[in-house]
Amino acid sequence: MASSASAAVVGSSPHRPLPPALSDNNLQPLFVLHKAASEKEDRKSVRRRMNIAPADHQRVDAGECMDGFQEQLQREAFEFVWSKIEKTIKAVLKNINSDAFSEINSWILESFQAINSFSSTSSYEATRSFPTAIDPASKRLFTGLVLTRNMEFVDDLMTFEDLAQHLKSQGCHVANLSSLEFSADNGTGGCIRSLLRQFLLSAVDAADMSILSSWYHALGNGTPVVVIVNELERCCGSVLSDFIIMLSEWVVKIPVILIIGASTVDVPGNILHFNALRCLCSCKFTLRTPVERMDAIIEAVLVKKCSGFSISQKVAVFMRNYFTSHDGTLSAFIRALKIACAQHFVTEPLSCLLKGFDEDENQCFQEKYDFLQEAISKYNWSITSCRRRSKVDERGGKKLVSAMVELKRLQDGWSCALMCLYEAGKRSQIHLLDLLCEVLDPDLYASRSPDSNSSSRKGSFISQAIQNVRDLPEAQFINLLKSWEKHVIAIPEIHGKVKDLQYMWKFGNAKRRKEQPPDMPRTQTSQNHLNVQRASKAVNDRAAIFIEYLINDLMQPMECVPFHEIVCFKNVEKLKAALAGDPRRQIQVDLLGSCRTLHCSCCCRYRDILLPSMQDTSIMYTLSQEHGDVINLYDWYESFKLILQPTNKGKHKKQSIFSKKKDTGKSEKLNEVAIQGRFCRGVTELQIAGLLKMQSKRRPDYLQRVAFGL
Amino acid sequence: MEIDDVDEEEVGFSRNYFLAKESGSSSSKKSGRKVSDIQVVDEQELIAAVANIEPKHEKEIAALKDSYKSSYSEWVFLLRCGFGLLFYGFGSKKALIEDFASTALSEYTVVVVNGYLQSINVKQVVVTVAELLLEFLKSRKKSPKANLPNLQQPFSSRSMEDLFSFLDGSWMEGNDCFVCVVIHNIDGPGLRDSDTQRCLAQLAACSNVRIIASIDHVNSPLLWDKKMVHTQFNWYWLHTPTYEPYKIEGMFFPLILAHGNTTQSAKTATIVLQSLTPNAQSVFRVLAEYQMSHPDEEGMLVSSLYATCRERFLVSSQVTLNSHLTEFKDHELVKIKRHPDGEDCLHIPLAKEALEKLLSEIN
């Protein structure tokens, strides 16, 4: 297979003969490099080979510390932690839409009854290849318009899968159609084939709705058939319109209910034809906004007890900015979290202690430490946050066990305090992600000295939340206390304080009622009202003091705690680089700063001066920067030649790479050939990098620059 | 989507700003010199020179590549975590990736797709990956054969949906069962269209497949939408410049000095003309002579050419002339331009010197 295809390529392509050194594999479109080693022993030998790496770094570096045993521990820990996070995220996203799903389900049942009320077809009619003639009213296609309120459709793919699952669990027959099925190439035939494949669970070549009708009547169970079209904006309008019109004609035979996902309510009007719109009998449902979903995920994964994995302030700020200003999708945020998690496990050897972090008690940590002790001493791991920077020896090991227990305790307290603060900030629409970035700030924490009265900067989210507590009206205040009680229930000491506040509020309330009989004169009432306000304000102030106490005592950012490296990921630069590469900038930087990357002593000696010893393409790209929109090929070549073969009068003192040879006519010709060869290869390489556009026939002497500025 | 099309639009936006900026800081070069002024050597010599370019900084490049070796185990870890690895940075990454795959991924089956080639059949890639996965599953004694798909129909005759569902199936316990697909230049000319990229994204999303790919073009990320990036390819970006020459990847690019210049075009035209009939050569000579004697004109009118050729008994009818002209046009020996009068005129797209050389050679 591969060889025949390659033969075609070889036959058709070459502009020049192929160098003999190139192996056949390079010219095959596809080849098998090797097949999997059969036994586990082979795996061990692979690991041994991989571990032969230079070990000149002080700190344990990624890749160096992982032998089979260690790598397995870390991978197991990653899988454990990430599967927990992933499950939590899925559950959160499912729960957040559960109300909308239930609403959709009830509407489907109502619509199904409505369809049944005017359609009763016999088996013969149902399997006829053309629809039954009916009145126009019964051609209405019940359509649920699910408004995602999100321009980025990628976040809603999972939502519609969950919806399909939910409806299936309620007994509906469900099929999901994506925008790919509604392409102009496929036409309605592609949609029907997809429906048949999903409902009949087998590939059917004929795109015939009567097959579906026969299938439905053969089932005879009288359940609705739901077709979900999940990205209306990306569907081909004419194909979808035809599909809707066709479904509306078949609706008496197959009780199809359509669910369409769209970002806003006006999208169907923009995409569908008038005739198709006329067939729809639509009902709107609204999903939660991406920000609401984000806050729910943050709460469940990074604030409340989930896996024990946490992130530093810089990482949190980067992820927030990436979400709000750059990508805007939850999917990117989740991917960033997964990359952060993987990087944490790959770079931090002791991160394997995170496995079961949220469940373990002291004894279990001790067992794990005993298990890991050999490995720990072998690699001489050090924990930078431990004050004495002591190596994890036997004594340090005991310290490590107690530190893990302490970390867990601190995380629980921090989580409670943050949730209380978030509840207080909800009135000002403060997002949890913003609050998280602020409470994780180690500088802010350091600025909160024990003597200082203030626990927050003016205008910060924290101060807004505290002010909210002070200003909260009575009715909302008691709700806030109730929510606090729910969050702090696991910490008896704090729970007691919340109970005190509740008691204080209830006592004050009862007292006020006693003091204010219903038949009191008006002047006295206004006086009493002021008293009531004052008393109520006092309770609010007490609550504000309580929340400040929580901030000061419990909200220590994780990265300020000794041994936090085990649970907290901090390397924001590594995350940035892995999440979204920047080839446009980096490839140019590679070219313009090749000597820095290569650590080449001969080229780095003279900064900003082009030397013949530099990489040819680097020289050429640097020279191209002197040109404008277009590069004159002749000038470019001459300047390149001048760099490689400077004249004696030239400003470059460095000898040319060719100047060792005597300047005979033959060697000059050789030099010219070599320079032209180098120039040609440089142009080709810049063309491959997409930094140059080839000359047009109209302008054969010029090349076009593509990238301007880094 | 064509990357170059995007370039056009993008350049339009940013070009003016940066050019203005550049003109403020340094004097931009403007020159009317022609490429034909370069004394280009013979094409064969040039090709030989390109093939024998003495490498620079071999030691430093080897050290740079060695430095990546310490990351191999980390990359394997990331693959096992479910990420796709995307290598970028200047220089050919072919050797680096294949070395990584041979050294660190020997416990997995590795398929290599050479995306820099023009013709790649993506269905064939998916079929091959499916066949290799099946072979792997069969070789593992623990995997219960009853769970394997019905093998009556070969993979090559199955639909893509079937293939993807097989590749995404849970055939073994744990998530350490996958085939690695190395794609050199996933942004290569043969893989650049959106259907192919969508297909590769679907392949990458399968639980039993991991993609290790490289890109070289600065605008490659434009090939993917957010769904592909975040939920299917699940890229882990690795900046790994190697500064290795693009020997194989650049093999199919024409050499800039070997094509489009006077010597080359005249030579090509000579070869074409020599294969034509003497009468056709004479017709071409009439046109060339006219063009040389009227350098300021757009070209020779078709009617004038017909008249002259008829006078010299080179053609007997318009049909004969048209057949010669079709031959010339097919080999890009002549171009048709619109004369200000509205009539078509013929023009040989060669410089005067090249034309002279050509005439002397066919004589």
Boltz contact constraints between the chains, C-beta under 6 A:
constraints:
  - contact:
      token1: [A, 9]
      token2: [B, 117]
      max_distance: 6.0
  - contact:
      token1: [A, 9]
      token2: [B, 119]
      max_distance: 6.0
  - contact:
      token1: [A, 13]
      token2: [B, 252]
      max_distance: 6.0
  - contact:
      token1: [A, 15]
      token2: [B, 254]
      max_distance: 6.0
  - contact:
      token1: [A, 16]
      token2: [B, 47]
      max_distance: 6.0
  - contact:
      token1: [A, 19]
      token2: [B, 51]
      max_distance: 6.0
  - contact:
      token1: [A, 26]
      token2: [B, 248]
      max_distance: 6.0
  - contact:
      token1: [A, 29]
      token2: [B, 114]
      max_distance: 6.0
  - contact:
      token1: [A, 29]
      token2: [B, 117]
      max_distance: 6.0
  - contact:
      token1: [A, 29]
      token2: [B, 120]
      max_distance: 6.0
  - contact:
      token1: [A, 30]
      token2: [B, 113]
      max_distance: 6.0
  - contact:
      token1: [A, 30]
      token2: [B, 125]
      max_distance: 6.0
  - contact:
      token1: [A, 31]
      token2: [B, 112]
      max_distance: 6.0
  - contact:
      token1: [A, 32]
      token2: [B, 111]
      max_distance: 6.0
  - contact:
      token1: [A, 33]
      token2: [B, 101]
      max_distance: 6.0
  - contact:
      token1: [A, 33]
      token2: [B, 110]
      max_distance: 6.0
  - contact:
      token1: [A, 33]
      token2: [B, 112]
      max_distance: 6.0
  - contact:
      token1: [A, 34]
      token2: [B, 110]
      max_distance: 6.0
  - contact:
      token1: [A, 35]
      token2: [B, 109]
      max_distance: 6.0
  - contact:
      token1: [A, 36]
      token2: [B, 107]
      max_distance: 6.0
  - contact:
      token1: [A, 36]
      token2: [B, 108]
      max_distance: 6.0
  - contact:
      token1: [A, 36]
      token2: [B, 109]
      max_distance: 6.0
  - contact:
      token1: [A, 36]
      token2: [B, 136]
      max_distance: 6.0
  - contact:
      token1: [A, 37]
      token2: [B, 106]
      max_distance: 6.0
  - contact:
      token1: [A, 37]
      token2: [B, 107]
      max_distance: 6.0
  - contact:
      token1: [A, 43]
      token2: [B, 107]
      max_distance: 6.0
  - contact:
      token1: [A, 46]
      token2: [B, 106]
      max_distance: 6.0
  - contact:
      token1: [A, 46]
      token2: [B, 107]
      max_distance: 6.0
  - contact:
      token1: [A, 50]
      token2: [B, 72]
      max_distance: 6.0
  - contact:
      token1: [A, 50]
      token2: [B, 73]
      max_distance: 6.0
  - contact:
      token1: [A, 50]
      token2: [B, 104]
      max_distance: 6.0
  - contact:
      token1: [A, 53]
      token2: [B, 70]
      max_distance: 6.0
  - contact:
      token1: [A, 62]
      token2: [B, 74]
      max_distance: 6.0
  - contact:
      token1: [A, 63]
      token2: [B, 70]
      max_distance: 6.0
  - contact:
      token1: [A, 63]
      token2: [B, 71]
      max_distance: 6.0
  - contact:
      token1: [A, 63]
      token2: [B, 73]
      max_distance: 6.0
  - contact:
      token1: [A, 63]
      token2: [B, 74]
      max_distance: 6.0
  - contact:
      token1: [A, 66]
      token2: [B, 73]
      max_distance: 6.0
  - contact:
      token1: [A, 75]
      token2: [B, 80]
      max_distance: 6.0
  - contact:
      token1: [A, 154]
      token2: [B, 226]
      max_distance: 6.0
  - contact:
      token1: [A, 154]
      token2: [B, 227]
      max_distance: 6.0
  - contact:
      token1: [A, 154]
      token2: [B, 230]
      max_distance: 6.0
  - contact:
      token1: [A, 329]
      token2: [B, 226]
      max_distance: 6.0
  - contact:
      token1: [A, 331]
      token2: [B, 230]
      max_distance: 6.0
  - contact:
      token1: [A, 331]
      token2: [B, 231]
      max_distance: 6.0
  - contact:
      token1: [A, 332]
      token2: [B, 230]
      max_distance: 6.0
  - contact:
      token1: [A, 335]
      token2: [B, 230]
      max_distance: 6.0
  - contact:
      token1: [A, 342]
      token2: [B, 78]
      max_distance: 6.0
  - contact:
      token1: [A, 342]
      token2: [B, 81]
      max_distance: 6.0
  - contact:
      token1: [A, 346]
      token2: [B, 74]
      max_distance: 6.0
  - contact:
      token1: [A, 346]
      token2: [B, 77]
      max_distance: 6.0
  - contact:
      token1: [A, 578]
      token2: [B, 236]
      max_distance: 6.0
  - contact:
      token1: [A, 578]
      token2: [B, 237]
      max_distance: 6.0
  - contact:
      token1: [A, 581]
      token2: [B, 88]
      max_distance: 6.0
  - contact:
      token1: [A, 581]
      token2: [B, 237]
      max_distance: 6.0
  - contact:
      token1: [A, 583]
      token2: [B, 88]
      max_distance: 6.0
  - contact:
      token1: [A, 583]
      token2: [B, 218]
      max_distance: 6.0
  - contact:
      token1: [A, 584]
      token2: [B, 218]
      max_distance: 6.0
  - contact:
      token1: [A, 586]
      token2: [B, 239]
      max_distance: 6.0
  - contact:
      token1: [A, 587]
      token2: [B, 90]
      max_distance: 6.0
  - contact:
      token1: [A, 587]
      token2: [B, 218]
      max_distance: 6.0
  - contact:
      token1: [A, 590]
      token2: [B, 89]
      max_distance: 6.0
  - contact:
      token1: [A, 590]
      token2: [B, 90]
      max_distance: 6.0
  - contact:
      token1: [A, 590]
      token2: [B, 241]
      max_distance: 6.0
  - contact:
      token1: [A, 591]
      token2: [B, 90]
      max_distance: 6.0
  - contact:
      token1: [A, 597]
      token2: [B, 241]
      max_distance: 6.0
  - contact:
      token1: [A, 598]
      token2: [B, 57]
      max_distance: 6.0
  - contact:
      token1: [A, 598]
      token2: [B, 60]
      max_distance: 6.0
  - contact:
      token1: [A, 600]
      token2: [B, 57]
      max_distance: 6.0
  - contact:
      token1: [A, 600]
      token2: [B, 60]
      max_distance: 6.0
  - contact:
      token1: [A, 615]
      token2: [B, 56]
      max_distance: 6.0
  - contact:
      token1: [A, 615]
      token2: [B, 243]
      max_distance: 6.0
  - contact:
      token1: [A, 626]
      token2: [B, 29]
      max_distance: 6.0
  - contact:
      token1: [A, 627]
      token2: [B, 29]
      max_distance: 6.0
  - contact:
      token1: [A, 628]
      token2: [B, 19]
      max_distance: 6.0
  - contact:
      token1: [A, 628]
      token2: [B, 28]
      max_distance: 6.0
  - contact:
      token1: [A, 629]
      token2: [B, 19]
      max_distance: 6.0
  - contact:
      token1: [A, 632]
      token2: [B, 31]
      max_distance: 6.0
  - contact:
      token1: [A, 632]
      token2: [B, 33]
      max_distance: 6.0
  - contact:
      token1: [A, 633]
      token2: [B, 35]
      max_distance: 6.0
  - contact:
      token1: [A, 634]
      token2: [B, 33]
      max_distance: 6.0
  - contact:
      token1: [A, 634]
      token2: [B, 35]
      max_distance: 6.0
  - contact:
      token1: [A, 634]
      token2: [B, 37]
      max_distance: 6.0
  - contact:
      token1: [A, 634]
      token2: [B, 38]
      max_distance: 6.0
  - contact:
      token1: [A, 635]
      token2: [B, 29]
      max_distance: 6.0
  - contact:
      token1: [A, 635]
      token2: [B, 31]
      max_distance: 6.0
  - contact:
      token1: [A, 635]
      token2: [B, 33]
      max_distance: 6.0
  - contact:
      token1: [A, 637]
      token2: [B, 38]
      max_distance: 6.0
  - contact:
      token1: [A, 673]
      token2: [B, 41]
      max_distance: 6.0
  - contact:
      token1: [A, 673]
      token2: [B, 45]
      max_distance: 6.0
  - contact:
      token1: [A, 673]
      token2: [B, 49]
      max_distance: 6.0
  - contact:
      token1: [A, 674]
      token2: [B, 49]
      max_distance: 6.0
  - contact:
      token1: [A, 676]
      token2: [B, 41]
      max_distance: 6.0
  - contact:
      token1: [A, 676]
      token2: [B, 46]
      max_distance: 6.0
  - contact:
      token1: [A, 676]
      token2: [B, 257]
      max_distance: 6.0
  - contact:
      token1: [A, 677]
      token2: [B, 46]
      max_distance: 6.0
  - contact:
      token1: [A, 677]
      token2: [B, 49]
      max_distance: 6.0
  - contact:
      token1: [A, 677]
      token2: [B, 50]
      max_distance: 6.0
  - contact:
      token1: [A, 677]
      token2: [B, 53]
      max_distance: 6.0
  - contact:
      token1: [A, 678]
      token2: [B, 53]
      max_distance: 6.0
  - contact:
      token1: [A, 680]
      token2: [B, 50]
      max_distance: 6.0
  - contact:
      token1: [A, 680]
      token2: [B, 255]
      max_distance: 6.0
  - contact:
      token1: [A, 680]
      token2: [B, 256]
      max_distance: 6.0
  - contact:
      token1: [A, 680]
      token2: [B, 257]
      max_distance: 6.0
  - contact:
      token1: [A, 681]
      token2: [B, 50]
      max_distance: 6.0
  - contact:
      token1: [A, 683]
      token2: [B, 256]
      max_distance: 6.0
  - contact:
      token1: [A, 684]
      token2: [B, 250]
      max_distance: 6.0
  - contact:
      token1: [A, 684]
      token2: [B, 253]
      max_distance: 6.0
  - contact:
      token1: [A, 685]
      token2: [B, 246]
      max_distance: 6.0
  - contact:
      token1: [A, 688]
      token2: [B, 216]
      max_distance: 6.0
  - contact:
      token1: [A, 688]
      token2: [B, 246]
      max_distance: 6.0
  - contact:
      token1: [A, 688]
      token2: [B, 249]
      max_distance: 6.0
  - contact:
      token1: [A, 689]
      token2: [B, 216]
      max_distance: 6.0
  - contact:
      token1: [A, 689]
      token2: [B, 218]
      max_distance: 6.0
  - contact:
      token1: [A, 690]
      token2: [B, 217]
      max_distance: 6.0
  - contact:
      token1: [A, 690]
      token2: [B, 218]
      max_distance: 6.0
  - contact:
      token1: [A, 690]
      token2: [B, 219]
      max_distance: 6.0
  - contact:
      token1: [A, 700]
      token2: [B, 260]
      max_distance: 6.0
  - contact:
      token1: [A, 701]
      token2: [B, 34]
      max_distance: 6.0
  - contact:
      token1: [A, 701]
      token2: [B, 35]
      max_distance: 6.0
  - contact:
      token1: [A, 706]
      token2: [B, 7]
      max_distance: 6.0
  - contact:
      token1: [A, 708]
      token2: [B, 14]
      max_distance: 6.0
  - contact:
      token1: [A, 708]
      token2: [B, 15]
      max_distance: 6.0
  - contact:
      token1: [A, 708]
      token2: [B, 18]
      max_distance: 6.0
  - contact:
      token1: [A, 709]
      token2: [B, 18]
      max_distance: 6.0
